Amino acid sequence: MRLTDYTDYTLRVLMFCALNPGRSVTIAELAESHAVSKNHLMKVVNDLARQGLVQTTRGRGGGLRLLKPAADIRIGDVVRQSETDFRLVECFDPGHNTCTLTAQCQLKQVFWTAQQNFLAELDKVTLADVTRARPARQRPGQAMGASLKGIAITAIEPTVPR
C-alpha cells in the first residue's frame, strides 16, 4: 500500500504543529521546512481545520496550531480522512471490476485483511507517539552529528524492528 503525497503532507503538518506547541506555525514556515508548495499546504491546512484538528488564524501573527492534544489524534484516523482511495486492487470496486477471476479468487480477502490490519496498527499510534522527544541514545533512526576538523559527519542509527 502506498499513501498519497497529500497524506504525507497532512502528517507532516500535524507533526510540525505537535513539535511546536504553544505557538502558531505559518504556512510559509511549513513550506520552507518541508520544501512543499504553499498552495498544497493551504489545501491540507483547510482540510485539517474542517476536521477540527487545527485552528487557523489569519493575518499578521496568524498561523495554525493543534486544536486537540497530540495524544488524542490517532494516525489511523488521519490516514482515513486524507486518503481518497483504499482500492488496493481492481476488484475492491465492484462498479469497475473487469477481472475474470473474481468468482474464484480469494486474493481480494487476503488484501482486505491486510489493509484492515494496516489501519488497525495505525490506530494504535497517536500524534504524540510519533513526535515524543526521547533522549538521543534511545531514538532509533535519529541522525547523530559530529564534526572532524570542520567537516560535518552524520551517522544514522539503525532502526530495529520491534
GUTI-636368 format. One record per atom (N, C-alpha, C): residue number from 1; atom name; x, y, z. Coordinates in pm, whole numbers. Example, Ala and Ser with C-alpha at 12.3 -4.5 7.8 and 13.67 -1.06 7.14 Angstrom:
<pts>
<num=1 atomo=N X=1319 Y=-569 Z=780>
<num=1 atomo=CA X=1230 Y=-450 Z=780>
<num=1 atomo=C X=1320 Y=-330 Z=780>
<num=2 atomo=N X=1285 Y=-225 Z=708>
<num=2 atomo=CA X=1367 Y=-106 Z=714>
<num=2 atomo=C X=1290 Y=3 Z=787>
</pts>
This chain:
<pts>
<num=1 atomo=N X=85 Y=-118 Z=0>
<num=1 atomo=CA X=0 Y=0 Z=0>
<num=1 atomo=C X=89 Y=123 Z=0>
<num=2 atomo=N X=52 Y=219 Z=-78>
<num=2 atomo=CA X=127 Y=343 Z=-86>
<num=2 atomo=C X=33 Y=457 Z=-51>
<num=3 atomo=N X=75 Y=540 Z=42>
<num=3 atomo=CA X=-5 Y=656 Z=79>
<num=3 atomo=C X=28 Y=770 Z=-17>
<num=4 atomo=N X=-69 Y=856 Z=-39>
<num=4 atomo=CA X=-51 Y=969 Z=-130>
<num=4 atomo=C X=38 Y=1075 Z=-67>
<num=5 atomo=N X=91 Y=1162 Z=-153>
<num=5 atomo=CA X=168 Y=1277 Z=-104>
<num=5 atomo=C X=81 Y=1363 Z=-13>
<num=6 atomo=N X=-47 Y=1372 Z=-45>
<num=6 atomo=CA X=-139 Y=1454 Z=35>
<num=6 atomo=C X=-141 Y=1405 Z=179>
<num=7 atomo=N X=-146 Y=1274 Z=198>
<num=7 atomo=CA X=-145 Y=1219 Z=333>
<num=7 atomo=C X=-11 Y=1245 Z=400>
<num=8 atomo=N X=95 Y=1231 Z=325>
<num=8 atomo=CA X=229 Y=1261 Z=377>
<num=8 atomo=C X=234 Y=1405 Z=427>
<num=9 atomo=N X=188 Y=1500 Z=346>
<num=9 atomo=CA X=190 Y=1641 Z=386>
<num=9 atomo=C X=100 Y=1663 Z=507>
<num=10 atomo=N X=-12 Y=1597 Z=510>
<num=10 atomo=CA X=-104 Y=1610 Z=624>
<num=10 atomo=C X=-36 Y=1568 Z=753>
<num=11 atomo=N X=31 Y=1454 Z=749>
<num=11 atomo=CA X=100 Y=1405 Z=868>
<num=11 atomo=C X=214 Y=1498 Z=907>
<num=12 atomo=N X=286 Y=1550 Z=808>
<num=12 atomo=CA X=396 Y=1642 Z=837>
<num=12 atomo=C X=346 Y=1770 Z=905>
<num=13 atomo=N X=235 Y=1824 Z=855>
<num=13 atomo=CA X=179 Y=1946 Z=916>
<num=13 atomo=C X=143 Y=1919 Z=1061>
<num=14 atomo=N X=74 Y=1810 Z=1085>
<num=14 atomo=CA X=35 Y=1778 Z=1223>
<num=14 atomo=C X=156 Y=1756 Z=1313>
<num=15 atomo=N X=256 Y=1685 Z=1261>
<num=15 atomo=CA X=376 Y=1659 Z=1341>
<num=15 atomo=C X=450 Y=1789 Z=1371>
<num=16 atomo=N X=461 Y=1877 Z=1273>
<num=16 atomo=CA X=529 Y=2004 Z=1292>
<num=16 atomo=C X=459 Y=2086 Z=1400>
<num=17 atomo=N X=326 Y=2088 Z=1394>
<num=17 atomo=CA X=248 Y=2161 Z=1496>
<num=17 atomo=C X=269 Y=2098 Z=1634>
<num=18 atomo=N X=269 Y=1966 Z=1640>
<num=18 atomo=CA X=288 Y=1897 Z=1768>
<num=18 atomo=C X=426 Y=1925 Z=1826>
<num=19 atomo=N X=525 Y=1940 Z=1740>
<num=19 atomo=CA X=661 Y=1967 Z=1785>
<num=19 atomo=C X=683 Y=2114 Z=1820>
<num=20 atomo=N X=584 Y=2197 Z=1791>
<num=20 atomo=CA X=592 Y=2340 Z=1821>
<num=20 atomo=C X=470 Y=2384 Z=1900>
<num=21 atomo=N X=449 Y=2326 Z=2018>
<num=21 atomo=CA X=330 Y=2360 Z=2096>
<num=21 atomo=C X=342 Y=2503 Z=2151>
<num=22 atomo=N X=228 Y=2562 Z=2175>
<num=22 atomo=CA X=228 Y=2693 Z=2237>
<num=22 atomo=C X=254 Y=2809 Z=2143>
<num=23 atomo=N X=265 Y=2782 Z=2014>
<num=23 atomo=CA X=284 Y=2891 Z=1918>
<num=23 atomo=C X=216 Y=2856 Z=1787>
<num=24 atomo=N X=187 Y=2960 Z=1711>
<num=24 atomo=CA X=128 Y=2939 Z=1579>
<num=24 atomo=C X=238 Y=2913 Z=1479>
<num=25 atomo=N X=214 Y=2818 Z=1392>
<num=25 atomo=CA X=305 Y=2781 Z=1285>
<num=25 atomo=C X=249 Y=2839 Z=1156>
<num=26 atomo=N X=333 Y=2896 Z=1073>
<num=26 atomo=CA X=283 Y=2957 Z=949>
<num=26 atomo=C X=299 Y=2862 Z=830>
<num=27 atomo=N X=217 Y=2886 Z=730>
<num=27 atomo=CA X=226 Y=2808 Z=606>
<num=27 atomo=C X=364 Y=2827 Z=544>
<num=28 atomo=N X=414 Y=2951 Z=546>
<num=28 atomo=CA X=546 Y=2978 Z=488>
<num=28 atomo=C X=654 Y=2898 Z=560>
<num=29 atomo=N X=644 Y=2890 Z=689>
<num=29 atomo=CA X=740 Y=2813 Z=769>
<num=29 atomo=C X=733 Y=2665 Z=734>
<num=30 atomo=N X=613 Y=2612 Z=722>
<num=30 atomo=CA X=595 Y=2472 Z=684>
<num=30 atomo=C X=650 Y=2447 Z=543>
<num=31 atomo=N X=617 Y=2536 Z=450>
<num=31 atomo=CA X=661 Y=2520 Z=311>
<num=31 atomo=C X=813 Y=2517 Z=303>
<num=32 atomo=N X=876 Y=2608 Z=374>
<num=32 atomo=CA X=1022 Y=2614 Z=371>
<num=32 atomo=C X=1083 Y=2491 Z=439>
<num=33 atomo=N X=1028 Y=2453 Z=551>
<num=33 atomo=CA X=1082 Y=2341 Z=628>
<num=33 atomo=C X=1074 Y=2209 Z=552>
<num=34 atomo=N X=965 Y=2190 Z=477>
<num=34 atomo=CA X=942 Y=2061 Z=410>
<num=34 atomo=C X=959 Y=2067 Z=258>
<num=35 atomo=N X=997 Y=2183 Z=205>
<num=35 atomo=CA X=1014 Y=2200 Z=61>
<num=35 atomo=C X=889 Y=2158 Z=-16>
<num=36 atomo=N X=775 Y=2208 Z=31>
<num=36 atomo=CA X=646 Y=2178 Z=-30>
<num=36 atomo=C X=581 Y=2312 Z=-65>
<num=37 atomo=N X=507 Y=2316 Z=-174>
<num=37 atomo=CA X=445 Y=2442 Z=-215>
<num=37 atomo=C X=342 Y=2490 Z=-113>
<num=38 atomo=N X=334 Y=2622 Z=-101>
<num=38 atomo=CA X=236 Y=2682 Z=-9>
<num=38 atomo=C X=94 Y=2645 Z=-50>
<num=39 atomo=N X=68 Y=2638 Z=-182>
<num=39 atomo=CA X=-66 Y=2604 Z=-230>
<num=39 atomo=C X=-109 Y=2466 Z=-183>
<num=40 atomo=N X=-19 Y=2368 Z=-193>
<num=40 atomo=CA X=-51 Y=2233 Z=-145>
<num=40 atomo=C X=-80 Y=2236 Z=4>
<num=41 atomo=N X=3 Y=2307 Z=78>
<num=41 atomo=CA X=-14 Y=2311 Z=223>
<num=41 atomo=C X=-141 Y=2383 Z=264>
<num=42 atomo=N X=-181 Y=2483 Z=188>
<num=42 atomo=CA X=-305 Y=2554 Z=220>
<num=42 atomo=C X=-426 Y=2461 Z=209>
<num=43 atomo=N X=-425 Y=2375 Z=108>
<num=43 atomo=CA X=-534 Y=2277 Z=93>
<num=43 atomo=C X=-535 Y=2181 Z=211>
<num=44 atomo=N X=-417 Y=2133 Z=249>
<num=44 atomo=CA X=-405 Y=2041 Z=362>
<num=44 atomo=C X=-455 Y=2107 Z=490>
<num=45 atomo=N X=-410 Y=2229 Z=515>
<num=45 atomo=CA X=-448 Y=2301 Z=637>
<num=45 atomo=C X=-597 Y=2328 Z=640>
<num=46 atomo=N X=-656 Y=2364 Z=526>
<num=46 atomo=CA X=-801 Y=2386 Z=521>
<num=46 atomo=C X=-877 Y=2260 Z=557>
<num=47 atomo=N X=-832 Y=2146 Z=505>
<num=47 atomo=CA X=-898 Y=2019 Z=539>
<num=47 atomo=C X=-882 Y=1986 Z=687>
<num=48 atomo=N X=-762 Y=2008 Z=740>
<num=48 atomo=CA X=-739 Y=1981 Z=882>
<num=48 atomo=C X=-826 Y=2071 Z=971>
<num=49 atomo=N X=-846 Y=2195 Z=929>
<num=49 atomo=CA X=-932 Y=2287 Z=1004>
<num=49 atomo=C X=-1077 Y=2240 Z=998>
<num=50 atomo=N X=-1123 Y=2196 Z=880>
<num=50 atomo=CA X=-1260 Y=2144 Z=866>
<num=50 atomo=C X=-1283 Y=2021 Z=953>
<num=51 atomo=N X=-1178 Y=1941 Z=970>
<num=51 atomo=CA X=-1189 Y=1820 Z=1053>
<num=51 atomo=C X=-1178 Y=1851 Z=1202>
<num=52 atomo=N X=-1147 Y=1974 Z=1236>
<num=52 atomo=CA X=-1136 Y=2012 Z=1376>
<num=52 atomo=C X=-1005 Y=1973 Z=1441>
<num=53 atomo=N X=-901 Y=1952 Z=1359>
<num=53 atomo=CA X=-771 Y=1913 Z=1414>
<num=53 atomo=C X=-678 Y=2032 Z=1437>
<num=54 atomo=N X=-694 Y=2137 Z=1355>
<num=54 atomo=CA X=-612 Y=2257 Z=1374>
<num=54 atomo=C X=-700 Y=2380 Z=1377>
<num=55 atomo=N X=-650 Y=2482 Z=1442>
<num=55 atomo=CA X=-714 Y=2613 Z=1444>
<num=55 atomo=C X=-629 Y=2705 Z=1358>
<num=56 atomo=N X=-693 Y=2779 Z=1271>
<num=56 atomo=CA X=-618 Y=2871 Z=1186>
<num=56 atomo=C X=-655 Y=3014 Z=1223>
<num=57 atomo=N X=-556 Y=3101 Z=1214>
<num=57 atomo=CA X=-575 Y=3243 Z=1240>
<num=57 atomo=C X=-512 Y=3319 Z=1125>
<num=58 atomo=N X=-589 Y=3407 Z=1065>
<num=58 atomo=CA X=-540 Y=3484 Z=950>
<num=58 atomo=C X=-468 Y=3610 Z=997>
<num=59 atomo=N X=-393 Y=3667 Z=904>
<num=59 atomo=CA X=-332 Y=3796 Z=926>
<num=59 atomo=C X=-198 Y=3791 Z=997>
<num=60 atomo=N X=-151 Y=3910 Z=1028>
<num=60 atomo=CA X=-21 Y=3926 Z=1094>
<num=60 atomo=C X=-25 Y=3853 Z=1229>
<num=61 atomo=N X=75 Y=3772 Z=1252>
<num=61 atomo=CA X=79 Y=3696 Z=1376>
<num=61 atomo=C X=-8 Y=3571 Z=1372>
<num=62 atomo=N X=-67 Y=3544 Z=1256>
<num=62 atomo=CA X=-154 Y=3428 Z=1242>
<num=62 atomo=C X=-76 Y=3301 Z=1214>
<num=63 atomo=N X=-149 Y=3196 Z=1190>
<num=63 atomo=CA X=-89 Y=3068 Z=1162>
<num=63 atomo=C X=-184 Y=2958 Z=1204>
<num=64 atomo=N X=-128 Y=2844 Z=1238>
<num=64 atomo=CA X=-212 Y=2733 Z=1280>
<num=64 atomo=C X=-150 Y=2663 Z=1399>
<num=65 atomo=N X=-237 Y=2598 Z=1474>
<num=65 atomo=CA X=-195 Y=2520 Z=1590>
<num=65 atomo=C X=-296 Y=2408 Z=1610>
<num=66 atomo=N X=-251 Y=2305 Z=1680>
<num=66 atomo=CA X=-339 Y=2192 Z=1706>
<num=66 atomo=C X=-457 Y=2234 Z=1794>
<num=67 atomo=N X=-575 Y=2184 Z=1763>
<num=67 atomo=CA X=-692 Y=2209 Z=1845>
<num=67 atomo=C X=-709 Y=2102 Z=1953>
<num=68 atomo=N X=-653 Y=1986 Z=1929>
<num=68 atomo=CA X=-662 Y=1874 Z=2023>
<num=68 atomo=C X=-522 Y=1841 Z=2072>
<num=69 atomo=N X=-513 Y=1781 Z=2189>
<num=69 atomo=CA X=-382 Y=1733 Z=2232>
<num=69 atomo=C X=-331 Y=1626 Z=2134>
<num=70 atomo=N X=-202 Y=1625 Z=2110>
<num=70 atomo=CA X=-142 Y=1528 Z=2017>
<num=70 atomo=C X=-176 Y=1385 Z=2058>
<num=71 atomo=N X=-191 Y=1360 Z=2186>
<num=71 atomo=CA X=-223 Y=1225 Z=2235>
<num=71 atomo=C X=-365 Y=1182 Z=2196>
<num=72 atomo=N X=-449 Y=1276 Z=2156>
<num=72 atomo=CA X=-587 Y=1244 Z=2117>
<num=72 atomo=C X=-605 Y=1229 Z=1966>
<num=73 atomo=N X=-498 Y=1245 Z=1890>
<num=73 atomo=CA X=-507 Y=1236 Z=1744>
<num=73 atomo=C X=-444 Y=1104 Z=1699>
<num=74 atomo=N X=-529 Y=1011 Z=1654>
<num=74 atomo=CA X=-480 Y=881 Z=1609>
<num=74 atomo=C X=-436 Y=890 Z=1463>
<num=75 atomo=N X=-321 Y=832 Z=1435>
<num=75 atomo=CA X=-267 Y=834 Z=1299>
<num=75 atomo=C X=-361 Y=761 Z=1203>
<num=76 atomo=N X=-423 Y=654 Z=1246>
<num=76 atomo=CA X=-517 Y=582 Z=1161>
<num=76 atomo=C X=-633 Y=668 Z=1116>
<num=77 atomo=N X=-686 Y=750 Z=1207>
<num=77 atomo=CA X=-796 Y=840 Z=1172>
<num=77 atomo=C X=-751 Y=944 Z=1070>
<num=78 atomo=N X=-630 Y=997 Z=1089>
<num=78 atomo=CA X=-577 Y=1097 Z=996>
<num=78 atomo=C X=-561 Y=1036 Z=857>
<num=79 atomo=N X=-506 Y=916 Z=850>
<num=79 atomo=CA X=-487 Y=849 Z=720>
<num=79 atomo=C X=-621 Y=823 Z=653>
<num=80 atomo=N X=-720 Y=776 Z=729>
<num=80 atomo=CA X=-852 Y=750 Z=670>
<num=80 atomo=C X=-914 Y=878 Z=615>
<num=81 atomo=N X=-897 Y=990 Z=683>
<num=81 atomo=CA X=-955 Y=1117 Z=639>
<num=81 atomo=C X=-883 Y=1176 Z=519>
<num=82 atomo=N X=-753 Y=1152 Z=507>
<num=82 atomo=CA X=-678 Y=1216 Z=399>
<num=82 atomo=C X=-664 Y=1131 Z=274>
<num=83 atomo=N X=-677 Y=1001 Z=286>
<num=83 atomo=CA X=-672 Y=913 Z=169>
<num=83 atomo=C X=-808 Y=910 Z=102>
<num=84 atomo=N X=-810 Y=915 Z=-29>
<num=84 atomo=CA X=-937 Y=915 Z=-101>
<num=84 atomo=C X=-970 Y=780 Z=-163>
<num=85 atomo=N X=-872 Y=691 Z=-170>
<num=85 atomo=CA X=-894 Y=565 Z=-241>
<num=85 atomo=C X=-818 Y=452 Z=-172>
<num=86 atomo=N X=-891 Y=362 Z=-114>
<num=86 atomo=CA X=-829 Y=246 Z=-50>
<num=86 atomo=C X=-841 Y=120 Z=-136>
<num=87 atomo=N X=-865 Y=137 Z=-266>
<num=87 atomo=CA X=-873 Y=21 Z=-354>
<num=87 atomo=C X=-731 Y=-31 Z=-380>
<num=88 atomo=N X=-698 Y=-141 Z=-320>
<num=88 atomo=CA X=-566 Y=-198 Z=-344>
<num=88 atomo=C X=-561 Y=-271 Z=-478>
<num=89 atomo=N X=-673 Y=-327 Z=-516>
<num=89 atomo=CA X=-684 Y=-400 Z=-643>
<num=89 atomo=C X=-817 Y=-365 Z=-707>
<num=90 atomo=N X=-828 Y=-393 Z=-835>
<num=90 atomo=CA X=-946 Y=-357 Z=-913>
<num=90 atomo=C X=-1076 Y=-411 Z=-853>
<num=91 atomo=N X=-1073 Y=-532 Z=-801>
<num=91 atomo=CA X=-1197 Y=-595 Z=-754>
<num=91 atomo=C X=-1251 Y=-532 Z=-625>
<num=92 atomo=N X=-1178 Y=-439 Z=-564>
<num=92 atomo=CA X=-1229 Y=-367 Z=-447>
<num=92 atomo=C X=-1341 Y=-271 Z=-489>
<num=93 atomo=N X=-1350 Y=-242 Z=-618>
<num=93 atomo=CA X=-1452 Y=-151 Z=-670>
<num=93 atomo=C X=-1544 Y=-228 Z=-764>
<num=94 atomo=N X=-1654 Y=-281 Z=-711>
<num=94 atomo=CA X=-1743 Y=-364 Z=-794>
<num=94 atomo=C X=-1795 Y=-292 Z=-919>
<num=95 atomo=N X=-1806 Y=-161 Z=-914>
<num=95 atomo=CA X=-1857 Y=-86 Z=-1028>
<num=95 atomo=C X=-1760 Y=-81 Z=-1146>
<num=96 atomo=N X=-1632 Y=-107 Z=-1121>
<num=96 atomo=CA X=-1534 Y=-101 Z=-1228>
<num=96 atomo=C X=-1451 Y=-229 Z=-1239>
<num=97 atomo=N X=-1496 Y=-335 Z=-1177>
<num=97 atomo=CA X=-1422 Y=-461 Z=-1177>
<num=97 atomo=C X=-1445 Y=-537 Z=-1307>
<num=98 atomo=N X=-1336 Y=-560 Z=-1380>
<num=98 atomo=CA X=-1346 Y=-638 Z=-1504>
<num=98 atomo=C X=-1265 Y=-767 Z=-1494>
<num=99 atomo=N X=-1216 Y=-798 Z=-1375>
<num=99 atomo=CA X=-1132 Y=-918 Z=-1358>
<num=99 atomo=C X=-1217 Y=-1044 Z=-1380>
<num=100 atomo=N X=-1167 Y=-1132 Z=-1462>
<num=100 atomo=CA X=-1240 Y=-1256 Z=-1493>
<num=100 atomo=C X=-1221 Y=-1363 Z=-1386>
<num=101 atomo=N X=-1131 Y=-1340 Z=-1291>
<num=101 atomo=CA X=-1104 Y=-1438 Z=-1186>
<num=101 atomo=C X=-1182 Y=-1412 Z=-1057>
<num=102 atomo=N X=-1259 Y=-1307 Z=-1052>
<num=102 atomo=CA X=-1325 Y=-1264 Z=-929>
<num=102 atomo=C X=-1404 Y=-1376 Z=-861>
<num=103 atomo=N X=-1477 Y=-1453 Z=-934>
<num=103 atomo=CA X=-1561 Y=-1558 Z=-875>
<num=103 atomo=C X=-1480 Y=-1665 Z=-802>
<num=104 atomo=N X=-1361 Y=-1695 Z=-849>
<num=104 atomo=CA X=-1278 Y=-1798 Z=-788>
<num=104 atomo=C X=-1167 Y=-1743 Z=-699>
<num=105 atomo=N X=-1143 Y=-1616 Z=-705>
<num=105 atomo=CA X=-1026 Y=-1555 Z=-641>
<num=105 atomo=C X=-1047 Y=-1532 Z=-491>
<num=106 atomo=N X=-949 Y=-1571 Z=-415>
<num=106 atomo=CA X=-950 Y=-1547 Z=-270>
<num=106 atomo=C X=-850 Y=-1437 Z=-232>
<num=107 atomo=N X=-779 Y=-1385 Z=-330>
<num=107 atomo=CA X=-678 Y=-1283 Z=-304>
<num=107 atomo=C X=-740 Y=-1154 Z=-250>
<num=108 atomo=N X=-860 Y=-1121 Z=-297>
<num=108 atomo=CA X=-927 Y=-1000 Z=-250>
<num=108 atomo=C X=-941 Y=-1003 Z=-98>
<num=109 atomo=N X=-978 Y=-1115 Z=-42>
<num=109 atomo=CA X=-994 Y=-1128 Z=102>
<num=109 atomo=C X=-860 Y=-1111 Z=174>
<num=110 atomo=N X=-755 Y=-1165 Z=116>
<num=110 atomo=CA X=-622 Y=-1151 Z=176>
<num=110 atomo=C X=-582 Y=-1004 Z=179>
<num=111 atomo=N X=-602 Y=-934 Z=68>
<num=111 atomo=CA X=-568 Y=-792 Z=63>
<num=111 atomo=C X=-654 Y=-711 Z=160>
<num=112 atomo=N X=-783 Y=-743 Z=166>
<num=112 atomo=CA X=-873 Y=-670 Z=255>
<num=112 atomo=C X=-829 Y=-688 Z=400>
<num=113 atomo=N X=-796 Y=-811 Z=438>
<num=113 atomo=CA X=-750 Y=-838 Z=575>
<num=113 atomo=C X=-619 Y=-764 Z=604>
<num=114 atomo=N X=-528 Y=-764 Z=509>
<num=114 atomo=CA X=-401 Y=-694 Z=527>
<num=114 atomo=C X=-425 Y=-543 Z=544>
<num=115 atomo=N X=-516 Y=-489 Z=466>
<num=115 atomo=CA X=-547 Y=-347 Z=475>
<num=115 atomo=C X=-608 Y=-313 Z=612>
<num=116 atomo=N X=-698 Y=-398 Z=659>
<num=116 atomo=CA X=-759 Y=-375 Z=790>
<num=116 atomo=C X=-655 Y=-383 Z=902>
<num=117 atomo=N X=-563 Y=-476 Z=889>
<num=117 atomo=CA X=-455 Y=-488 Z=989>
<num=117 atomo=C X=-363 Y=-366 Z=984>
<num=118 atomo=N X=-334 Y=-317 Z=865>
<num=118 atomo=CA X=-253 Y=-196 Z=847>
<num=118 atomo=C X=-317 Y=-79 Z=921>
<num=119 atomo=N X=-445 Y=-56 Z=897>
<num=119 atomo=CA X=-516 Y=54 Z=961>
<num=119 atomo=C X=-528 Y=33 Z=1112>
<num=120 atomo=N X=-547 Y=-91 Z=1153>
<num=120 atomo=CA X=-554 Y=-121 Z=1297>
<num=120 atomo=C X=-423 Y=-87 Z=1367>
<num=121 atomo=N X=-311 Y=-113 Z=1300>
<num=121 atomo=CA X=-180 Y=-77 Z=1357>
<num=121 atomo=C X=-167 Y=74 Z=1368>
<num=122 atomo=N X=-212 Y=147 Z=1265>
<num=122 atomo=CA X=-206 Y=292 Z=1269>
<num=122 atomo=C X=-296 Y=349 Z=1378>
<num=123 atomo=N X=-405 Y=280 Z=1407>
<num=123 atomo=CA X=-496 Y=324 Z=1514>
<num=123 atomo=C X=-432 Y=314 Z=1652>
<num=124 atomo=N X=-331 Y=235 Z=1666>
<num=124 atomo=CA X=-262 Y=218 Z=1795>
<num=124 atomo=C X=-165 Y=332 Z=1823>
<num=125 atomo=N X=-140 Y=415 Z=1723>
<num=125 atomo=CA X=-37 Y=518 Z=1733>
<num=125 atomo=C X=-102 Y=657 Z=1730>
<num=126 atomo=N X=-57 Y=744 Z=1820>
<num=126 atomo=CA X=-108 Y=880 Z=1822>
<num=126 atomo=C X=-1 Y=976 Z=1770>
<num=127 atomo=N X=-44 Y=1099 Z=1745>
<num=127 atomo=CA X=49 Y=1202 Z=1703>
<num=127 atomo=C X=156 Y=1224 Z=1810>
<num=128 atomo=N X=118 Y=1212 Z=1934>
<num=128 atomo=CA X=217 Y=1226 Z=2043>
<num=128 atomo=C X=321 Y=1115 Z=2036>
<num=129 atomo=N X=279 Y=995 Z=2000>
<num=129 atomo=CA X=374 Y=883 Z=1991>
<num=129 atomo=C X=481 Y=907 Z=1886>
<num=130 atomo=N X=444 Y=968 Z=1776>
<num=130 atomo=CA X=541 Y=986 Z=1666>
<num=130 atomo=C X=619 Y=1116 Z=1676>
<num=131 atomo=N X=589 Y=1197 Z=1777>
<num=131 atomo=CA X=663 Y=1322 Z=1794>
<num=131 atomo=C X=725 Y=1335 Z=1933>
<num=132 atomo=N X=703 Y=1237 Z=2016>
<num=132 atomo=CA X=752 Y=1246 Z=2153>
<num=132 atomo=C X=903 Y=1252 Z=2155>
<num=133 atomo=N X=956 Y=1351 Z=2223>
<num=133 atomo=CA X=1102 Y=1365 Z=2234>
<num=133 atomo=C X=1154 Y=1262 Z=2333>
<num=134 atomo=N X=1255 Y=1190 Z=2289>
<num=134 atomo=CA X=1322 Y=1091 Z=2375>
<num=134 atomo=C X=1470 Y=1124 Z=2376>
<num=135 atomo=N X=1541 Y=1080 Z=2478>
<num=135 atomo=CA X=1686 Y=1103 Z=2478>
<num=135 atomo=C X=1750 Y=1048 Z=2350>
<num=136 atomo=N X=1851 Y=1115 Z=2300>
<num=136 atomo=CA X=1913 Y=1081 Z=2172>
<num=136 atomo=C X=1958 Y=936 Z=2163>
<num=137 atomo=N X=2010 Y=880 Z=2269>
<num=137 atomo=CA X=2059 Y=741 Z=2264>
<num=137 atomo=C X=1945 Y=642 Z=2246>
<num=138 atomo=N X=1824 Y=680 Z=2281>
<num=138 atomo=CA X=1710 Y=587 Z=2273>
<num=138 atomo=C X=1627 Y=608 Z=2146>
<num=139 atomo=N X=1660 Y=706 Z=2065>
<num=139 atomo=CA X=1579 Y=738 Z=1949>
<num=139 atomo=C X=1630 Y=664 Z=1826>
<num=140 atomo=N X=1566 Y=554 Z=1786>
<num=140 atomo=CA X=1612 Y=482 Z=1668>
<num=140 atomo=C X=1596 Y=565 Z=1542>
<num=141 atomo=N X=1693 Y=551 Z=1453>
<num=141 atomo=CA X=1686 Y=620 Z=1326>
<num=141 atomo=C X=1723 Y=767 Z=1331>
<num=142 atomo=N X=1764 Y=817 Z=1448>
<num=142 atomo=CA X=1797 Y=957 Z=1461>
<num=142 atomo=C X=1936 Y=984 Z=1405>
<num=143 atomo=N X=1949 Y=1094 Z=1336>
<num=143 atomo=CA X=2080 Y=1133 Z=1285>
<num=143 atomo=C X=2162 Y=1189 Z=1401>
<num=144 atomo=N X=2283 Y=1139 Z=1417>
<num=144 atomo=CA X=2373 Y=1189 Z=1520>
<num=144 atomo=C X=2487 Y=1259 Z=1450>
<num=145 atomo=N X=2507 Y=1384 Z=1479>
<num=145 atomo=CA X=2609 Y=1460 Z=1411>
<num=145 atomo=C X=2737 Y=1471 Z=1492>
<num=146 atomo=N X=2847 Y=1483 Z=1424>
<num=146 atomo=CA X=2977 Y=1506 Z=1487>
<num=146 atomo=C X=3059 Y=1584 Z=1386>
<num=147 atomo=N X=3165 Y=1646 Z=1432>
<num=147 atomo=CA X=3249 Y=1716 Z=1335>
<num=147 atomo=C X=3393 Y=1672 Z=1352>
<num=148 atomo=N X=3463 Y=1672 Z=1242>
<num=148 atomo=CA X=3602 Y=1633 Z=1240>
<num=148 atomo=C X=3676 Y=1738 Z=1158>
<num=149 atomo=N X=3749 Y=1827 Z=1226>
<num=149 atomo=CA X=3823 Y=1934 Z=1160>
<num=149 atomo=C X=3732 Y=2016 Z=1069>
<num=150 atomo=N X=3616 Y=2054 Z=1120>
<num=150 atomo=CA X=3525 Y=2140 Z=1045>
<num=150 atomo=C X=3440 Y=2068 Z=943>
<num=151 atomo=N X=3454 Y=1938 Z=931>
<num=151 atomo=CA X=3373 Y=1862 Z=836>
<num=151 atomo=C X=3261 Y=1795 Z=914>
<num=152 atomo=N X=3139 Y=1819 Z=873>
<num=152 atomo=CA X=3025 Y=1759 Z=942>
<num=152 atomo=C X=3011 Y=1613 Z=900>
<num=153 atomo=N X=2996 Y=1526 Z=997>
<num=153 atomo=CA X=2979 Y=1384 Z=973>
<num=153 atomo=C X=2846 Y=1345 Z=1034>
<num=154 atomo=N X=2764 Y=1276 Z=959>
<num=154 atomo=CA X=2636 Y=1233 Z=1010>
<num=154 atomo=C X=2624 Y=1082 Z=996>
<num=155 atomo=N X=2583 Y=1019 Z=1103>
<num=155 atomo=CA X=2561 Y=875 Z=1101>
<num=155 atomo=C X=2416 Y=850 Z=1141>
<num=156 atomo=N X=2356 Y=751 Z=1085>
<num=156 atomo=CA X=2220 Y=715 Z=1117>
<num=156 atomo=C X=2222 Y=588 Z=1200>
<num=157 atomo=N X=2158 Y=595 Z=1319>
<num=157 atomo=CA X=2145 Y=474 Z=1399>
<num=157 atomo=C X=2046 Y=382 Z=1329>
<num=158 atomo=N X=2074 Y=254 Z=1324>
<num=158 atomo=CA X=1979 Y=162 Z=1260>
<num=158 atomo=C X=1851 Y=152 Z=1341>
<num=159 atomo=N X=1741 Y=140 Z=1271>
<num=159 atomo=CA X=1613 Y=120 Z=1337>
<num=159 atomo=C X=1591 Y=-30 Z=1349>
<num=160 atomo=N X=1567 Y=-75 Z=1469>
<num=160 atomo=CA X=1548 Y=-217 Z=1495>
<num=160 atomo=C X=1398 Y=-245 Z=1502>
<num=161 atomo=N X=1348 Y=-336 Z=1420>
<num=161 atomo=CA X=1205 Y=-370 Z=1426>
<num=161 atomo=C X=1171 Y=-429 Z=1562>
<num=162 atomo=N X=1051 Y=-396 Z=1606>
<num=162 atomo=CA X=1004 Y=-448 Z=1736>
<num=162 atomo=C X=939 Y=-581 Z=1720>
</pts>
